[in-house]
Amino acid sequence: MKFTKKDKSILIGLSIGDGYVGIDNNSTVIKIAHSAKQKDYCVFKAKLLHSVFGGNTIKVHDGLATYSTFVNHSKIKKTAPIVWVQKKSIHCKWLRDLLYPEGKKRITDAVLNELDPLAIAIWWLDDGNIDIRKSGSGSWCATLRWNTFCTKEEALTIQRYFETIWDVKWNIVMPDKRSPNKYNLHCGKLEGEKFLSIIRNIVIDKIPTMSYKVIDLEHEIRERTNAMI
């Protein structure tokens, strides 16, 4: 099976964030899971997988996931409803090798150079969020937070890629003291708007239920400011 450049970008975009690429005997398995609240988004991803592989419709399944959280400083386990899809293929060893060169997912130049705006949009919808809040002066400000939780080397690679290819400058930050070797990316309103302009129309057109992750920052700040008057 031959994959076009677009096919490769889709598969990497589906896998780089919340997706997982595993091995089952001689097959590669692409697994994707989301909160049940994001079923439309999961359906969209299933359709993208089908657009690459063809064949039978890829079903979206319902399930439960167990996760850990802290309550009153104590770690407890909870369950939550999820939706998930998976696709097995004997033709996707290249995807596993690309994303897991040493058995662990890594973001490299080779990965990033395969991305198109659709793949970047999926990655952002998986791991990104917009934080709009008041500053110390009382005015509203916007921050884009890309929760990559990657190594500093990977964060620098992502930072360099976006500045070189897309003229968007991200800042590298450490999430908190509990993740001393993990790094995320942040940027303010100006760079954030430049980034969102790359993917906004794709998201609004193809996954409208996720449009809250690509809002017009200037408009949102203006609306909140006017509401205070």
PAVEXRO-5995 format. One record per residue: residue in three letters; x, y, z of N, C-alpha, C in turn. Coordinates in steps of 0.02 Angstrom, whole numbers, plus 50000, padded with zeros to 5 digits. Atoms other than C-alpha are relative to their C-alpha. Layout:
<recs>
ALAXYZXYZXYZ;...
</recs>
This chain:
<recs>
MET500424994050000500005000050000500445006250000;LYS499624993950004500685016949950499625005750034;PHE500304994349965500375032350057500225006449967;THR499834993550027500295049649982500285004550056;LYS499754995249950501095064550069499435002150046;LYS500584998149960499345069550127499824994350049;ASP500155005749957499025051950195500484999850059;LYS499505000349947500645052250294499895005650051;SER500124994449955500255069350365499404998750045;ILE500605001649961498525063550421500174995050055;LEU499845005249951499205047950507500455002650055;ILE499564997049949500575057750596499595004850044;GLY500414995449962499325071150647499544996450049;LEU500435003949956498165057950720500384996650057;SER499605003849952499595049850815500445004250046;ILE499494996149964500715063950876499755002550067;GLY500274997449937499535070251012499714994650043;ASP500345005049959498235059051094500024993049972;GLY499995006650030498475044650974500594995850024;TYR499465004649982499545029351004500094995049943;VAL499855004950052500405017950880500364994150032;GLY499705005949969500745000350943500124994549949;ILE499855005850041501264983450877499604994050025;ASP500385006049984500154967950873500194994649949;ASN499715005050045501074953050797500345003549942;ASN499684996850058501504958750620499645006449978;SER500394994150019500264973050618500165006050045;THR499974993749962500384991150672499295001950018;VAL500674998349976498904996950776499995007450018;ILE500094992949984498365015150778499395000550046;LYS500534999549951497315018750933499875007350018;ILE500194993149984496355034750971499424999750049;ALA500544999849950495285038451124499895007150023;HIS500184993449976494355053751185499444999550052;SER500574999549956493135059051318499364999249960;ALA500655001050035491345054251274499715006649977;LYS500254993350019490985073051265500275002149931;GLN499694998350064492115073651111499874994649947;LYS500155005450047491245059951013500025002549928;ASP499984997450069491025071050859500725000449975;TYR499294999550018492905073950859500284993049985;CYS499775006850011493235055250872499714997249935;VAL500315002150063492015051850729500385003149941;PHE499614996650052492965064650625500664996449988;LYS499365003650006494595055450661499904993249967;ALA500145006450031493815038850614499915000849924;LYS500094998650072493305046350446500665001549966;LEU499344998750029495075052550419500384993649990;LEU499675006550008495755035150451499724996249940;HIS500325003450056494495028250328500215003049933;SER499794996650061495015041250199500694997649977;VAL499335002450016496785034350208499994992649979;PHE499975007350009496455015550216499444997249956;GLY500575002850037494755013550132499714993950035;GLY500295006149972493824997250158499385001450040;ASN500604999349959492484995250290500035006450042;THR500054994149956491885010050392500334998450067;ILE499675001049936492935012150549499535002450055;LYS500504998649950491775011250699500305003750060;VAL499834996749937491825022450852499674996150057;HIS500255004249945491645012151012499935004150064;ASP500084997049934491045017151184500374995750051;GLY499645003749949492035012351338500095004150064;LEU499834996649937492685017151510500765000150007;ALA499294999449987494405023251558500125001550074;THR499804998749931495245023051727500575005050001;TYR499474995149996496305037951775500125001950073;SER499824998049932497185044751929499925007650008;THR500074992949985496805061552010500145001150074;PHE499864998449930497155070552173499385003250032;VAL500544997149960495795074152302500275000950071;ASN499724998449934496355082952461500704997150009;HIS499295002150001498165078952416500094992450000;SER499955007350004497765060452404499864997649929;LYS500085002550068497935050952241499474994550000;ILE500535005050006496355041252194499884998449927;LYS500175002050068495735032052041499255001149986;LYS500694998950021494165036651946499904997049931;THR500155002250068493295030651789499575005249965;ALA500384995250040492545040851649499824996849933;PRO500195002750066491595036751488500445002949945;ILE499594997950057492635037451330499714997349935;VAL500135002850066492485034451144500684998549969;TRP499355001950028493845025851045499934996649933;VAL499965003450065494365019350875500694996949995;GLN499345002650015495785008650813500014997149930;LYS499915002750067496475002950647500654996049998;LYS499415004250009497654988450614500215000149927;SER499755000150069498774988450462500694996849999;ILE499335002950008500264978450403500455004849961;HIS499634995450043500814993650302500265006250038;CYS499844993949963501155006150443500594999450047;LYS499415000549958502785000350518500405006449998;TRP499634993750007503545016450452499765005350050;LEU500294995249953502355026350565500264998750070;ARG499745001949935502885016850720500745001850005;ASP499284998650000504725018450673500145007550003;LEU499904992750002504555037150640499855003150068;LEU500224996849937503635041550802500314996950062;TYR499735003549942504435028650917500694997149983;PRO499355002550023506265027550861500374995750051;GLU499685004049948506815020251028499484996950046;GLY500545003049961505165012851086499585005050038;LYS500374994849965504535029451155499855005649952;LYS500204994850047503585043051064500475006050007;ARG499564994250001504755057151012499805004549942;ILE500154995050051504445073150916500665002549971;THR499374998450033505855075650791499875004449939;ASP500064996250063506205086250638499684995849946;ALA500285004550051505775071150531499244999550007;VAL500735000249988504035070550611499695006749979;LEU500294993450012503715089250603499995001949926;ASN499954998150070504265090950423499474996549956;GLU500545003450037502845079250370499325003350012;LEU500654997249981501465090050447499755005249950;ASP500334994650037500225100450348499515003450049;PRO500444996449953498955112750424499464995650032;LEU500505004449970497645099050450500314995950057;ALA499675003949948498865088350548500175004350061;ILE499864995349945499405103450651499375001650038;ALA500644998649967497575107250686499814994350046;ILE500175005749958497285089650752500444999850062;TRP499535000149943498835090550861499805005350051;TRP500204994749954498255107150933499354998350036;LEU500635001849969496485100850964500104994650054;ASP499845005249951497225085951057500315003050063;ASP499574998049945498475095151166499995007450018;GLY499974992849988498145113851159499385002750034;ASN500574996449973497025125951251500155007450004;ILE499964992749997496685144551262499795002350069;ASP500144997449933496755153451429499925007549996;ILE500134992850000495935170551439499815002150071;ARG500124997949931496015179251607500235007250009;LYS499794993249985496275196051689500735000250023;SER499314999049978498045202451712499985003750067;GLY499964996449937498655210951870499745007149995;SER500254993250010498155227751795499255000249990;GLY500725000250008496365221851773499774999249928;SER500185000950071496415220351582500014992549983;TRP500025007050021496055204051491500604998349956;CYS499455002250042497475194251413499884992749980;ALA500095006850027497585178151312500674996449997;THR499415004350005498835163851322499814993449967;LEU500085006750029498955148551211500484995350036;ARG499605004949964499575133251305499974993449962;TRP499955006350037500185118251207500324994950047;ASN499795004749949500305103851329500344993949969;THR499645005450033501615093351241500324995250049;PHE499675004149949502435086851401500584996049970;CYS499445003250033504005083051301500665002050033;THR499354998149973505865084151337500185007149976;LYS499794993350021506745100851325500275000049929;GLU499745000650068507625094951168499434999949949;GLU500575000350045505955090851086499655006849998;ALA500324993549998505215107451144500385005049957;LEU499584995550041506675116751063499914998449926;THR500115002050069506395106750904499335002749974;ILE500664997350019504545111550900500045007549993;GLN499934992750001504965129650940500355002349935;ARG499624998250061506235130450798499594998849937;TYR500415001650058505055122150676499485005449986;PHE500534995150011503625134350703500275006949984;GLU499714993450016504745149550700500275000149929;THR499705000350066505625143950541499484999249945;ILE500485001750053504165136850442499385004450001;TRP500644996549995502665146650507500065007050030;ASP499884993449971503435162450583499595001150063;VAL500354999649936502615158750751500514998450055;LYS499505000949947503655160650909499664997650064;TRP500255002949938503245149251055500535000750054;ASN499565000149943503995150551228499984993250033;ILE499965006549967504585134951319499955000950075;VAL500104999549928503985132451497499964993050030;MET500075006249963504035118851628499315000050033;PRO500695000049973502255113651680499985001350075;ASP499984999049927502605112051867500564995650029;LYS499455003649968503815104551993499904992549998;ARG500135007250003502965087551976500234997049934;SER499775002350066503585086651795500675003449984;PRO499374996450007505415092251810500354999049934;ASN499665001350063505955084551646499535000549940;LYS500484999150054504425089051542499895007449987;TYR500084993050019504095105051447499405000949954;ASN500554998050042502615113751366500185006249962;LEU499904993950039502445128251245499435004950014;HIS500494994749989501565144751279500145005849951;CYS499894993650035501305160751180499425004650017;GLY500504994949986500335176951200499545001249942;LYS500534998650048498955184951098500275001149929;LEU499754998450067500015191450953500234993749963;GLU499765006250033500915175150915499444994849998;GLY500565004749999499375165250964499535001049942;GLU500444998750056498325173850833500324997949934;LYS499645002250059499655170550702499944992449992;PHE500065007350002499615152150748499304997849983;LEU500695002250010497725150550755499765001449929;SER500214998450069497555158750584500204994549951;ILE499785005650043498465143550511499474994549998;ILE500445005949993497155131150572499265001750010;ARG500684998249980495575141050615499474997849950;ASN500515001750050494625138750451499914992549993;ILE500055007250004495035120250447499564997350056;VAL500395002549942494325117450621499275002049994;ILE500694997650005492775128150594499624996149946;ASP500325003550056492415119250429499904992650013;LYS500015007249996492815101350475499794997350068;ILE500175002449932492595099850665499715005850039;PRO500274994049968491455114250718499904999450075;THR500095000849927491155106750891500655001550038;MET499364998549968493005110150927500215007249988;SER499824993150019492945128350870500205004350060;TYR499814996249941493145134351050500765000150010;LYS499275000149994494995130051031500345004349947;VAL499704995750052495245142050885499655006849998;ILE500384993849999494255157350940500435006049979;ASP499674993650016494685174950880500185003350066;LEU499774997649935495735181051026499825007450010;GLU500144992949995495515199550991499265001250013;HIS500734999249992493635197950976499794997850070;GLU500195002549934493505187651136500205004850055;ILE499774995249949494525200151237499575006349997;ARG500424994050007493505214651167499314998850030;GLU500665001649973491875205851213500024999950076;ARG499955000249927492455202751391500135006850030;THR499874993349976493095220251410499365004249998;ASN500634996250006491455227751348499494997850053;ALA500485002549951490485216651468500135003050069;MET499824997049936491395225151612499795007350005;ILE500174992850001490885242651558499285001250021;
</recs>
